[in-house]
């Protein structure tokens, strides 16, 4: 009896109850050969380990390609799914180019899973990754900001892909924040509104920028889902930076006017771009009446 086993991280082998091992011919169980005695074997060919590709792949690392998929997703493929919630991205946010490429990775993953589960355009809801480490007003080369940007862009690339944000639910000293309840609450509200027809006035959704107008030295942001829009913790609106043609960003002075946010900056006479909550753990405080934070965004396509 020849057996071929492939395991390029660990040694491989057999698992389970020894009494369950048998060879059953096609013509009936009554002729089964029980294999629960001592085995004698020899290795015909050992291919060894596949050479690690990037530095974090290889023996002992669960992020090696296909390991997580084959172990945790493939066994579910016969089942019917009503939707998928995806909370990941921190490991991809170690370099800006990786974070930008995350958009393509997510598009491929979503399309692949929809095909494998034969689910058409099954809803796919992303959780925009939470803040971490010390609060900051702006970090131009923040990899996690680019991850969040990629997550937002995937929503425009594929149908029935959306997101909620956990950017304000993070913790300075823990990359796995404890506040799972509010993440779940926001996911439930979003799913009920977006996919089950519940009126958003009953659940609330994140305020988002629907349009941007550059008017001389002023930027006007039109916000939707803006009922009760306010600056949390006081009157000072925090988290906005603007830039002119030199691509240097400066903190903006912001005020809320009903469903609009108006921005000015003394250092930028002719603004051309605006960003919001662009940092690892952004110091940003715009919320609506449902205590849903304004989603991070940028108007430019200037990559580091």
Residue, then its C-alpha position, 0 to 999 in steps of 0.5 A: x500500500x503506497x501513501x503519499x502525504x504532503x506537509x511542507x511545514x510539519x512532519x505530517x502523519x496520521x491522526x484519529x482513532x486507530x480502530x477507524x483505519x481500514x481498507x474497504x473494497x468497492x463491493x462491501x464493508x464485509x470484506x474490509x481489512x482492518x488496519x489497527x495492528x502494528x504497521x511496517x513501512x519505509x519512506x520511498x521519497x522525502x521531498x523535504x520542505x519547500x524553501x521559504x518564500x518571504x521571510x515569515x513563511x516556512x516551518x512552524x509558521x501558520x501564515x505559510x500559503x494554503x495552511x490556514x485555508x486548507x485547515x479552516x476554510x476548505x472543510x466548510x466549503x460544502x456548507x451554505x453561508x449567508x454572509x462572511x465577516x472578515x477582521x484581519x489586516x494587521x499582519x499585512x500592515x508592516x510596509x506601505x507597499x504591502x498595505x496598498x497591495x492588500x486591496x488586490x489580495x482582498x479582491x482575490x480572496x472574496x472572489x475565490x471564496x464566492x466561487x468555491x461556496x457557489x454563493x454568487x455575491x454573498x455579503x462580505x463585511x470587513x472590519x476596518x482594523x482598530x487603532x493601536x499604540x499612542x494617539x496621533x493626529x497624522x502619520x504620513x507613512x502609516x501602514x495601517x492607514x493604508x490598510x484601512x484605505x485598501x479595505x474601503x476601496x475594495x467596497x467599490x471594487x466588488x458588489x456586496x462588499x462593505x465595512x464597519x470601522x473599529x478604528x476608535x475601539x482599539x487600545x494603546x497597549x493591546x493589538x487585540x482590543x477587549x471591546x468586542x461588544x461594540x464591534x459586534x453591535x456595529x456589525x449587527x446594525x450594518x448587516x440589518x440595514x444593508x442586507x436585511x432591509x431594516x431602516x437605518x434610522x433604527x440602527x444607525x450607520x457610520x457617517x461617510x464623506x459623500x462629496x468634497x468641494x474645494x473652494x479657494x482656501x476652504x474645503x467643504x465635505x458633505x456627509x451622509x448618515x450625518x444626523x446629530x453630527x458632532x465632535x466627541x468630547x468638546x467643540x474642537x473637531x480633530x483628525x483632519x489634515x490638508x495639503x496643497x500641491x507640495x503634498x505636505x499635510x498640515x492640521x486643519x481647522x474644522x467646524x461642523x455645519x449640519x451635514x457639512x464639515x468645513x476645513x481651513x488651514x493657515x499653512x495651505x492657501x490653496x488646498x488640493x487634498x484632505x485626509x482624516x484619521x490617518x494614523x495608527x491610532x488616530x486622534x479623530x472625534x467626529x461621530x453621529x447621533x448613534x455614536x458611529x465614527x466618521x470613516x477614515x478617508x483620503x481624497x488623494x491618490x498620493x502613495x508613499 
